Amino acid sequence: MNWLNLPRYADHLKDRLSSFISVDVLTRLDKKQVYGVMLVSALVSRNFSFARDIEAIIKQSADKKTIAIAKSTAIFVDMKKNEDLSSLLESEVVETNFWIYMLAASFICSFASYIKLREKLQQNKYVDKDTVNDVIRVAATIQSISEIHKEESERKKKILVVDDEVRITRILKITLERTGQFEVKIENKGSNAVNVAHVFKPDLILLDIIMPDMGGEEVAARIREDKELSHTRIVFLSGILSKEETGNTGKEIGGYMCLAKPVRDDDLVYCIDQQISKSQAA
């Protein structure tokens, strides 16, 4: 489930979704139907980047029909969400998966329609209670993941810059915050870094190696030993390293990602983005 790129507090949702796909947890839905419910639920949640991730997974099964029905259902429900969807039962639509995906879509974007549709589908014996329960379990999980996925993608990433040179920390703060992607806090004493990190809870720490009160290597060791901070990404940014050693966008040396000063703005942002993405996928 690395493709979800969610924070660790959402691991239970990733585990639940993974169980729907890989384990025989659901009693009435086959794997293709699970994928279809996932896709239509993401689409009507209007989280299109998440929907693209799901579609990429489905394409590995080369199931074009599942994708086509899910997409057409999402479009239809979005257009008709203020109408009584149960009236469609009077038409000649007989595709079972269409009704399953309609249930999922209406559950998310028009609950009143979902109630009517569910009742009529059960009366006409298109679906039974177990099928409805399975559909809603998947749809509700996708809706929850979609909301977190969207919040996380829109949230500014927190960067803690630790360097004893005040001028450098100020420049880095201005550079990173100018992108609109980051919230930056600076600290000029290595000995304060762990305490500041506890309060700020950064997604990544840019850390100088040579500092007078406490060196970057000791700060990094303390960060990794701390249970609350051990998953925080650390990038050493130091003048004692050369571009030949680190390259322009960083290289892992001694278990840490390292960048040589001075670093170009776009190379720094690229390195930070890559490290945070790896942290989310871990």
N, C-alpha and C positions, 0 to 999 in steps of 0.2 A: 504493500500500500504506500510505497514511497512517493508515488505520483500525486498523492493528495497534498503534500507540503503543508501540514497542519502543525500547530504547536503541540507540545507534549501533553498539555492538559486535555487534549482531544483524542488521546490514544485509545480510550475506551470505544469511541465511535468508529475509529479505523478498524479496531479489532472486531467490532460487531459486523461491520460491512464485509470485512474479510471472511468472516464465518458464513455469511450468506452466500458468498461466491464459492468458497473452497470446501465447505463442510455441508453435509446434508442436514441443515438446520430447518429449512423451510419444507413444509409438508406438501404444498400444492404447486409451487412454482419450480419450473426447471431453470437451468442456468441462463438460457437465452431470455426467458421472461424476466429474470432478476435483472439482467443487464438492461433490458428495455425499460423496466420500472425505474432503474437508476437514471437512465438518460432522460426520460420524459420528466422526471422529478427535478433534475438539475435545470432543465430547460425552462420549465414553468417557474422555477425559483429565480430565473433571470440571472443566473451565474454562468455566463457563457464560457469563461475560461475553464471552469470546473467541468462543464458539459463537454468541452473539447477533450479534456483529459479522459473522461469516461468513454467517449466515442473512440479514442485511440486504443483503449483497451478492448472494446468490442470488435474493432477492425482486425485484431489479431485472430479472431475466430472467423473472419471473412463472412460475417452474418449481415449482409446488406439489408435483408428484409427487416430484421429487428430494428436497425437504425432508421429505416424509412418509415416504418409504422410509428415508432416512438416520436420521430420528428413531426410527422403529419398530425399526430394526436396532440402534441404540445401546441402546435400552431392553431389547431381547431379550437382547443379549450381556451386558449388565450383570446381568440376572437369571440367566443360564445360564453365567456365566463359569467356574464350577467344574465344568461338565459337558463331555462330549465333543461339541463342536459339529458335528463331521463326521457324526454320526449323523443329522443333518437331511437328508442327501442321500438318505435312504431315504423321505423325504416327497415330496409332490407340488409342492414349491416350485420354480418354473422361472424366476422373475424374475432375469435375469442380474445386474442392478444390486444385488439383494439379496446375492448371493454376493460380489460385489466389495466391498460395504460390510462384509460379515461378515469378510472377510479383513483389512480395515483395522482394524476394531474389535478383533478377536481378537489381531492383532499387538501392539496397545497394551496390552490388559488381560489377555490369557491366552495367552502365547506357546506353551505346550504344545498348546493347542487349535488355535492358528494352524497349527502344523506339520502336525498331522493333517488339518485342513481343507484346507490347501494341497495336500497330497499326493493326497487323494481327489478334489478338484476337478480337478486336472490329469489324474488317471487317467480320470475320467469325461468329460474334455474340455469342462468348463464354462468353464475359463480355460486360457490357455497361459502359458508362462514369462515372456514379455514383459509380459503383463497383470499378472501377480503382481509383477514388478519395478517396474512403473509405480505400482501401488497402494502398495507399500511405500515408494517414494521420496516420495510425497505424505504418507502417514501418518507416516513418520518425521520429515519436516520439520514437520508440524503438531504432533507431540508435542514436538519441541524448542522450537518457538515458544511453545507453550502453557505449558511450564515456565518459560521466561523471562518471558512475559507475566504469569504469576501471581506470580513473584518480584518483578517490577518494580512491580506494583500493590500488593503488600504491603510493599514497602520504604519506610521513612521517607525522605522527600525531604530533602536536605541544603541548609540555608539559611545563608549567611554574612552577618552583619549588620555593616556597617562604618559607624561613627558616632563622632565624638570625644566625645559626651556619654554617659558611663558609665551614667547613670540610664536613658536611652532604650534603649540596647542591652540592658540587663537586663530592662526591661519587655517589649521585643519578644521576647526569648528565652523568657520565661515565657509570654507570650501564645501564641506559636506552638507551643511544646512541649506546652502544655496540650491542644491539639487531638488529640494522639497521631499526627499525620501527619508531623511534621517533627523532624529533628535539627538543632539550631541551634548555631552557633559565633559568638562575637562578637569584634570587633577594634575598638579605639579609635584606631588610628593608620592613616591612609590609606596611609602609606609601607610598612606591613607587609602590606597587603591582598593583593597579588599572591603573596607568599611563602606566606601562610596558605592562599590558594586552591589553590596547588600541592599542598599537603599534604592539605587537607580535601576537595578536589574537589567543590565545591558544585554543586547543580543550579541554584541561583539566588543572586544577590547582591543584598541590599538595601543601597543605597549613599547616604550623605548627600552633598550637593553641596559645602557649605562646611565645610572642615576645615582646621585651622591648618598642619599639616605638608605635606599633599598633598591638593588638592581632588579631589572625586569625579569630575570630568570627566577629569582626568589619570589617575586610577586606572582608569576605564572604558576609556580609550584603550590603556593598557598591557595590560589584560585582553584586549581585542580583537586586539592585536598578537601575543599569546602563542599559539603553535600549540596547546598543550595546553588552553588555557582559552577559546579564541576562540568556542566554541559556548555558553559559559555565559551564561544569561540574566541581565540586569542591570535592576533597577528602582530608579530614583532616588526616594528618600523624603526630602523636604526642606521646611523651613519657609519658604523663599523663594518657593515656589509657592503658589498659592491654589486653593481648591476649584473656583472658576470656570474656572481653567485646566486642571485635571486631571480634574474630575468626582470622584465618590465612589470609583470602582473603577479609576481610572488612565486616562491618555491618552498616546499616543506623541507626544513632543516632541523634535525634533532627532535622531530615530533611536533614542530610548530611551523605554521605558515609565516614566512619572512618576506619583508620588502625592504629594499635599500633606499635610503634618503639620498637626494630628493626624489620624489615620485610624482609622476604626472597625475593630474586630477582624475582623468578618465581611467587610468590604470588602477588608481586607488579604489575608486568606486566599483570597478569590475571585480577586484579582489574581494572587497567586502561583500558584494552581492553573491559571489560564488561561495564564500564561506558560510554565510547565513543560510543559503539554499541547502548546503550540505548538512547543516545543523538541523534544519527542519525535516529533512528526509531521513535522518538517522533513526 
